[in-house]
């Protein structure tokens, strides 16, 4: 029988206990746990990880590798197509007008 004391939430099958801070966190799966470990750079010696079923559950293939780093920002240069031109030159102008002028 599963201990409801260690896993009080039905949908959260992974438990993380931080011994230094006396903090307990629950996660839905191993992928969420790995994201948390990467984000907060937790030391493996100061934490204890428990799984409700005894072992980590294999997640889908797209989550197999560790959490990806954020992409680097692109250059902060201009996004316009031609350099040195004022933005007012690149604006769209309506050239299809009637040939007759209003009186």
C-alpha positions in Angstrom: 0.0 0.0 0.0 1.2 3.5 -0.9 1.9 5.8 2.0 -0.4 8.7 1.9 1.9 10.4 4.4 4.7 10.6 1.8 2.4 11.1 -1.2 -0.7 13.0 -0.1 -1.6 14.1 -3.7 -2.9 11.5 -6.1 -1.6 13.2 -9.3 1.9 13.9 -8.0 4.0 10.7 -7.9 7.5 12.2 -7.4 8.6 13.7 -4.1 11.6 15.9 -3.5 12.9 16.6 0.0 15.5 19.3 0.6 17.3 18.4 3.8 19.0 21.8 4.3 15.9 23.9 4.0 13.5 21.3 5.4 11.4 21.7 2.3 9.2 19.1 0.4 8.0 19.4 -3.2 5.9 17.1 -5.2 6.0 16.7 -9.0 3.8 15.0 -11.6 6.7 13.2 -13.4 10.5 13.0 -13.6 10.6 15.6 -16.3 9.1 18.3 -14.0 11.6 17.2 -11.3 14.6 17.6 -13.7 13.4 21.1 -14.7 13.2 22.1 -11.0 16.7 20.6 -10.3 18.2 22.5 -13.3 16.4 25.7 -12.5 17.5 25.9 -8.9 20.8 24.0 -9.3 20.2 21.8 -6.3 23.0 19.7 -5.0 22.3 15.9 -5.2 23.9 15.4 -1.8 21.4 17.7 0.0 18.2 16.3 -1.6 16.2 13.0 -1.4 14.0 11.9 -4.3 11.2 9.4 -3.8 8.9 7.8 -6.4 5.5 6.5 -5.5 6.1 3.4 -7.7 9.6 2.9 -6.5 11.4 3.9 -9.8 11.2 6.9 -12.2 8.6 6.5 -14.9 9.9 6.7 -18.5 8.6 9.8 -20.1 8.1 10.4 -23.8 11.1 10.6 -26.1 10.9 14.3 -26.5 11.6 14.7 -22.8 14.4 12.1 -22.6 17.2 14.6 -22.7 17.9 17.1 -19.9 16.2 20.5 -19.9 17.3 22.6 -22.8 18.9 25.9 -22.3 17.1 29.0 -23.4 18.0 30.2 -26.9 20.5 33.0 -27.0 19.0 36.3 -28.0 19.5 37.4 -31.6 21.6 40.5 -32.4 20.0 43.8 -31.4 20.6 45.2 -34.8 18.0 46.7 -37.0 15.3 44.5 -38.5 14.7 46.6 -41.5 15.5 45.4 -45.0 17.8 48.2 -46.0 20.4 49.9 -43.9 20.6 53.6 -43.5 17.1 54.3 -44.7 14.6 56.1 -42.5 11.6 54.0 -41.3 9.2 56.5 -43.0 10.6 55.4 -46.4 9.7 51.8 -45.8 6.0 52.4 -44.9 3.3 51.1 -47.2 1.7 53.7 -49.3 -1.6 53.4 -51.1 -0.9 54.3 -54.8 -4.2 53.0 -56.2 -6.2 56.3 -56.2 -8.9 57.4 -58.6 -7.7 59.8 -61.3 -10.5 62.3 -60.7 -10.1 64.8 -57.9 -12.9 65.9 -55.7 -14.1 69.5 -56.1 
